Amino acid sequence: MDNGQRGPAISATGLRKSFGDQVVLDGIDISVSEGTVYSMLGPNGAGKTTTVQILTTLMHPDGGEILVDGHSPATHPDAVRGAIGVTGQFSAVDDLLTGRENLILMGDLHHLPRRDSKRLAADLLERFDLVDAADKTASTYSGGMVRRLDLAMTLVGDPRIIFLDEPTTGLDPRSRRAIWDIIRGLVEDYNVTVFLTTQYLEEADQLADRIAVLDHGRIVAEGTAGELKRRVPGGHIRLQFADRRGRDAASTALDGLDARTVDDAGEAEFTLAVPSDGGVTSLRAVLDRLDYEQIEVSGLSVHTPTLDDVFLTLTGASTMEKAVAR
């Protein structure tokens, strides 16, 4: 850019796409900072894969301005392709080749010298914990191993931006967490920018620096996981006291904040729940009032809504319900 400063790794303004009468993307705006994980969260059919296909030059939009690594997919698609790596919903692994051969083949496709391809393949096999299976055909790999190899193949071209389209769909919890660790490592160790689409709430919560909630072709909310959770009701500060006297005194002191007794705490605990957005300001207000009244708290915890609560509030249905409905 003219001022010597780089813009966002990915930006899109007014992105639109329709298939016949069906509007898939209805003028969405996206801005992804370098070296971060940006997650697009939504159910099947929300438009996530279409967004990835447009940003990676595989599909033309009907409207909107797009820059990926500073290049327009419409006018400089080759420059975009040279900067990105893509791991789609369906594996690009050749089951008839070994893990090592798959990686070397990717090196050939990137026109790397064969010596460099072999060295890079060895490095990636070690990084992705596939050394023991390196010379076995991919058809013998577990689902998690195939996904790791697929990710390793994406890195052969040394991309600055990686698009991961629902990369852990169908994996068991242990394999899913292994993929999460790899994604974190790419960002932290190599400053790679990751654009992640997922319908797994926990995945977005664990990985993303920013989350966009996509529903019916529109981004209905965007922010950090914490910011999104604070947008919906249900958050509260849970206060525990040594005895009933302390709890009742706190209830009186917090009059006006809608503090309520927690009925399920059990006979041995005396607990109040105070509505809160989970932020520091609201927490400080509660503690300052208790301190002023010299009321001692024996335990404190902050409870915020889950991303499932966010999705339910913003779209009117949980991700599970919407996925089944479509």
C-alpha positions as CSV (number, residue, x, y, z in Angstrom):
1,M,0.0,0.0,0.0
2,D,1.1,3.5,-0.7
3,N,1.8,4.4,3.0
4,G,4.0,1.3,3.5
5,Q,1.5,-0.3,5.8
6,R,-0.3,-3.5,5.0
7,G,-4.1,-3.7,5.2
8,P,-6.0,-6.7,6.6
9,A,-5.0,-10.1,5.4
10,I,-8.5,-10.6,4.0
11,S,-11.2,-8.0,3.4
12,A,-14.5,-8.0,1.7
13,T,-17.2,-5.4,1.5
14,G,-20.7,-6.0,0.3
15,L,-20.1,-9.6,-0.8
16,R,-23.1,-11.0,-2.6
17,K,-23.8,-14.3,-4.3
18,S,-27.1,-15.9,-5.5
19,F,-27.9,-19.2,-7.2
20,G,-31.1,-18.4,-9.2
21,D,-33.6,-17.1,-6.8
22,Q,-31.7,-18.3,-3.7
23,V,-29.6,-15.6,-2.0
24,V,-26.6,-17.3,-0.4
25,L,-24.6,-14.2,0.6
26,D,-26.5,-11.0,1.1
27,G,-23.9,-8.2,1.2
28,I,-21.6,-9.4,4.0
29,D,-18.5,-7.5,5.2
30,I,-15.3,-9.2,6.4
31,S,-12.0,-8.0,7.8
32,V,-9.4,-10.4,9.0
33,S,-6.2,-9.1,10.7
34,E,-2.8,-10.7,9.9
35,G,-1.7,-13.5,12.2
36,T,-5.1,-14.2,13.7
37,V,-7.8,-16.9,13.5
38,Y,-11.1,-15.6,12.1
39,S,-14.0,-18.1,12.4
40,M,-17.2,-18.0,10.4
41,L,-19.7,-19.9,12.5
42,G,-23.0,-21.1,11.1
43,P,-25.1,-24.2,10.3
44,N,-25.1,-26.2,7.1
45,G,-26.4,-24.0,4.2
46,A,-25.5,-20.7,5.9
47,G,-23.1,-19.7,3.1
48,K,-19.7,-20.5,4.8
49,T,-18.3,-22.7,2.0
50,T,-19.6,-20.3,-0.7
51,T,-17.6,-17.5,1.1
52,V,-14.5,-19.6,1.1
53,Q,-14.8,-20.5,-2.6
54,I,-15.2,-16.9,-3.5
55,L,-12.2,-15.7,-1.4
56,T,-10.0,-18.5,-2.8
57,T,-10.9,-17.6,-6.5
58,L,-12.9,-20.8,-7.0
59,M,-16.1,-18.9,-7.6
60,H,-17.0,-15.4,-8.8
61,P,-19.2,-13.2,-6.6
62,D,-22.2,-11.3,-7.9
63,G,-21.0,-8.2,-6.2
64,G,-18.6,-6.7,-3.6
65,E,-15.0,-5.7,-3.3
66,I,-12.5,-8.3,-2.1
67,L,-8.8,-8.2,-1.3
68,V,-6.8,-11.3,-0.2
69,D,-3.2,-10.5,0.8
70,G,-3.7,-7.2,-0.9
71,H,-4.7,-8.7,-4.2
72,S,-8.1,-8.8,-5.9
73,P,-9.3,-12.3,-6.8
74,A,-11.1,-10.8,-9.8
75,T,-8.1,-9.1,-11.4
76,H,-5.1,-10.9,-9.9
77,P,-6.2,-14.5,-9.1
78,D,-2.7,-16.0,-9.5
79,A,-1.3,-13.6,-6.9
80,V,-4.1,-14.7,-4.5
81,R,-3.5,-18.4,-5.2
82,G,0.2,-17.9,-4.5
83,A,-0.5,-16.5,-1.1
84,I,-3.1,-19.0,0.2
85,G,-3.5,-22.6,1.1
86,V,-6.9,-24.3,1.2
87,T,-8.1,-27.3,3.2
88,G,-11.7,-28.1,2.1
89,Q,-14.4,-30.2,3.6
90,F,-13.3,-33.1,1.6
91,S,-9.7,-34.3,1.8
92,A,-7.3,-33.8,-1.1
93,V,-5.2,-36.8,0.0
94,D,-4.6,-39.5,-2.6
95,D,-5.4,-42.8,-0.8
96,L,-3.2,-44.8,-3.2
97,L,-0.1,-42.9,-2.3
98,T,1.9,-42.9,1.0
99,G,1.9,-39.9,3.2
100,R,5.4,-39.0,2.0
101,E,4.4,-39.4,-1.6
102,N,1.4,-37.2,-1.2
103,L,3.6,-34.4,0.2
104,I,6.3,-34.8,-2.5
105,L,3.5,-34.7,-5.1
106,M,2.4,-31.4,-3.7
107,G,6.0,-30.1,-4.0
108,D,6.0,-31.2,-7.6
109,L,2.7,-29.3,-8.2
110,H,4.4,-26.2,-6.7
111,H,7.4,-26.7,-9.0
112,L,9.8,-27.3,-6.2
113,P,13.1,-29.1,-6.9
114,R,12.7,-32.7,-6.0
115,R,15.4,-32.5,-3.3
116,D,13.5,-29.6,-1.7
117,S,10.3,-31.5,-1.9
118,K,11.8,-34.5,-0.1
119,R,13.3,-32.3,2.6
120,L,10.0,-30.4,3.1
121,A,8.1,-33.7,3.2
122,A,10.3,-35.0,6.0
123,D,9.9,-31.8,8.0
124,L,6.2,-31.8,7.7
125,L,5.8,-35.5,8.5
126,E,7.7,-34.8,11.8
127,R,5.8,-31.6,12.6
128,F,2.4,-33.3,12.1
129,D,3.4,-36.5,14.0
130,L,3.2,-38.8,10.9
131,V,6.7,-40.1,10.8
132,D,5.7,-43.7,11.8
133,A,3.1,-43.7,9.0
134,A,5.1,-41.8,6.4
135,D,5.6,-44.8,4.1
136,K,2.2,-46.4,4.5
137,T,-0.6,-45.7,2.0
138,A,-3.0,-43.1,3.1
139,S,-5.9,-45.6,2.8
140,T,-4.6,-47.1,6.0
141,Y,-4.8,-43.8,7.9
142,S,-7.4,-43.0,10.5
143,G,-9.6,-40.0,10.0
144,G,-7.5,-37.8,12.2
145,M,-4.3,-38.8,10.4
146,V,-5.8,-38.1,7.0
147,R,-6.8,-34.6,8.3
148,R,-3.3,-33.9,9.6
149,L,-1.8,-35.0,6.3
150,D,-4.3,-32.8,4.4
151,L,-3.2,-29.8,6.5
152,A,0.5,-30.7,6.0
153,M,-0.1,-30.7,2.2
154,T,-1.7,-27.3,2.4
155,L,1.6,-26.0,3.9
156,V,3.8,-27.2,1.1
157,G,3.4,-23.9,-0.8
158,D,4.3,-21.9,2.4
159,P,1.0,-19.9,2.4
160,R,0.6,-16.7,4.4
161,I,-3.2,-17.3,4.6
162,I,-4.9,-20.6,5.2
163,F,-8.6,-21.3,4.6
164,L,-9.9,-24.2,6.6
165,D,-13.4,-25.2,5.6
166,E,-14.9,-27.3,8.5
167,P,-11.6,-29.1,9.0
168,T,-12.7,-31.3,11.9
169,T,-16.0,-32.5,10.6
170,G,-16.5,-36.2,11.5
171,L,-13.4,-36.5,13.7
172,D,-13.5,-37.9,17.2
173,P,-12.8,-35.5,20.1
174,R,-9.2,-36.5,20.5
175,S,-8.4,-36.0,16.8
176,R,-10.3,-32.7,16.8
177,R,-8.2,-31.4,19.6
178,A,-5.0,-32.5,17.8
179,I,-6.0,-30.4,14.8
180,W,-6.8,-27.5,17.1
181,D,-3.2,-27.7,18.5
182,I,-1.8,-27.7,15.0
183,I,-3.9,-24.6,14.0
184,R,-2.7,-22.7,17.1
185,G,0.9,-23.6,16.3
186,L,0.6,-22.3,12.8
187,V,-0.6,-18.9,14.0
188,E,1.7,-18.6,17.0
189,D,4.9,-20.0,15.5
190,Y,4.6,-19.0,11.8
191,N,2.3,-15.9,12.0
192,V,-0.1,-17.5,9.5
193,T,-3.6,-16.0,9.1
194,V,-6.4,-18.6,9.4
195,F,-9.9,-18.3,8.0
196,L,-11.9,-21.1,9.7
197,T,-15.4,-22.1,8.9
198,T,-17.1,-24.4,11.4
199,Q,-20.5,-25.4,12.8
200,Y,-18.8,-26.6,16.0
201,L,-19.4,-24.0,18.7
202,E,-16.6,-25.2,20.9
203,E,-14.1,-25.0,18.0
204,A,-14.8,-21.4,17.3
205,D,-14.7,-20.6,21.1
206,Q,-11.3,-22.4,21.5
207,L,-9.5,-21.1,18.4
208,A,-10.9,-17.8,17.1
209,D,-9.6,-14.3,17.8
210,R,-12.8,-13.0,16.2
211,I,-16.0,-14.8,15.3
212,A,-18.7,-13.9,12.7
213,V,-22.1,-15.6,13.0
214,L,-23.5,-16.2,9.6
215,D,-27.2,-16.9,9.2
216,H,-29.3,-16.9,6.0
217,G,-26.5,-15.2,4.1
218,R,-26.0,-12.4,6.5
219,I,-23.5,-11.8,9.3
220,V,-25.8,-11.3,12.3
221,A,-23.0,-10.7,14.8
222,E,-19.3,-10.3,15.0
223,G,-16.7,-10.0,17.7
224,T,-14.6,-12.0,20.1
225,A,-16.1,-14.9,21.9
226,G,-16.4,-12.9,25.1
227,E,-18.0,-10.0,23.3
228,L,-20.6,-12.2,21.7
229,K,-21.4,-13.9,24.9
230,R,-21.9,-10.6,26.7
231,R,-24.5,-9.6,24.1
232,V,-27.1,-12.1,25.3
233,P,-28.8,-12.5,28.6
234,G,-28.1,-15.1,31.2
235,G,-24.6,-14.0,32.5
236,H,-24.2,-13.7,36.2
237,I,-21.8,-13.4,39.1
238,R,-22.2,-16.2,41.6
239,L,-21.3,-15.2,45.1
240,Q,-20.9,-17.7,48.0
241,F,-21.1,-16.9,51.7
242,A,-20.1,-18.7,54.8
243,D,-23.6,-18.6,56.3
244,R,-27.2,-17.4,55.7
245,R,-26.6,-14.2,57.6
246,G,-23.9,-13.2,55.1
247,R,-26.0,-14.1,52.1
248,D,-29.0,-12.1,53.4
249,A,-26.8,-9.1,54.2
250,A,-25.4,-9.2,50.6
251,S,-28.9,-9.5,49.2
252,T,-29.9,-6.4,51.0
253,A,-26.7,-4.5,50.0
254,L,-27.2,-5.5,46.3
255,D,-30.8,-4.4,46.3
256,G,-31.5,-3.0,42.8
257,L,-29.2,-5.4,41.0
258,D,-31.7,-8.2,40.9
259,A,-29.6,-10.5,43.0
260,R,-31.4,-13.9,43.6
261,T,-30.8,-16.8,45.8
262,V,-29.5,-19.9,44.0
263,D,-31.9,-22.7,45.0
264,D,-29.8,-25.6,43.7
265,A,-26.7,-24.7,45.7
266,G,-27.5,-27.2,48.5
267,E,-28.0,-26.8,52.2
268,A,-24.3,-26.3,52.9
269,E,-23.9,-23.4,50.6
270,F,-25.3,-19.9,50.7
271,T,-25.2,-18.4,47.3
272,L,-26.4,-15.4,45.3
273,A,-26.5,-14.9,41.6
274,V,-26.2,-11.3,40.4
275,P,-27.0,-10.6,36.7
276,S,-23.9,-9.4,34.9
277,D,-22.4,-9.1,31.4
278,G,-19.2,-10.7,32.7
279,G,-17.2,-7.5,32.2
280,V,-14.8,-6.0,34.7
281,T,-16.9,-2.9,35.3
282,S,-20.0,-4.9,36.5
283,L,-17.8,-7.2,38.6
284,R,-16.1,-4.2,40.3
285,A,-19.4,-2.6,41.0
286,V,-20.6,-5.6,42.9
287,L,-17.4,-6.1,44.9
288,D,-17.2,-2.4,45.7
289,R,-20.7,-2.4,47.2
290,L,-20.0,-5.5,49.3
291,D,-16.7,-4.0,50.4
292,Y,-18.4,-0.8,51.4
293,E,-20.9,-2.8,53.5
294,Q,-18.0,-4.9,54.9
295,I,-19.6,-8.1,53.8
296,E,-17.1,-11.0,53.3
297,V,-17.4,-13.3,50.3
298,S,-16.1,-16.8,50.6
299,G,-16.3,-17.7,46.9
300,L,-16.9,-16.0,43.6
301,S,-17.3,-17.1,40.0
302,V,-18.3,-15.4,36.8
303,H,-20.7,-17.2,34.5
304,T,-21.3,-16.1,30.9
305,P,-23.6,-17.6,28.2
306,T,-22.2,-20.1,25.8
307,L,-21.9,-19.6,22.1
308,D,-24.9,-21.9,21.8
309,D,-26.8,-19.4,23.8
310,V,-25.5,-16.7,21.4
311,F,-26.6,-18.6,18.4
312,L,-30.0,-19.4,19.9
313,T,-30.6,-15.7,20.7
314,L,-29.4,-14.3,17.4
315,T,-30.9,-16.8,15.0
316,G,-33.8,-18.3,16.9
317,A,-32.5,-21.9,16.7
318,S,-29.5,-23.8,18.0
319,T,-26.9,-24.8,15.5
320,M,-27.9,-28.4,16.0
321,E,-31.6,-27.7,15.3
322,K,-30.7,-25.7,12.2
323,A,-28.3,-28.3,10.8
324,V,-31.0,-31.0,11.1
325,A,-33.6,-28.7,9.6
326,R,-31.5,-28.1,6.5
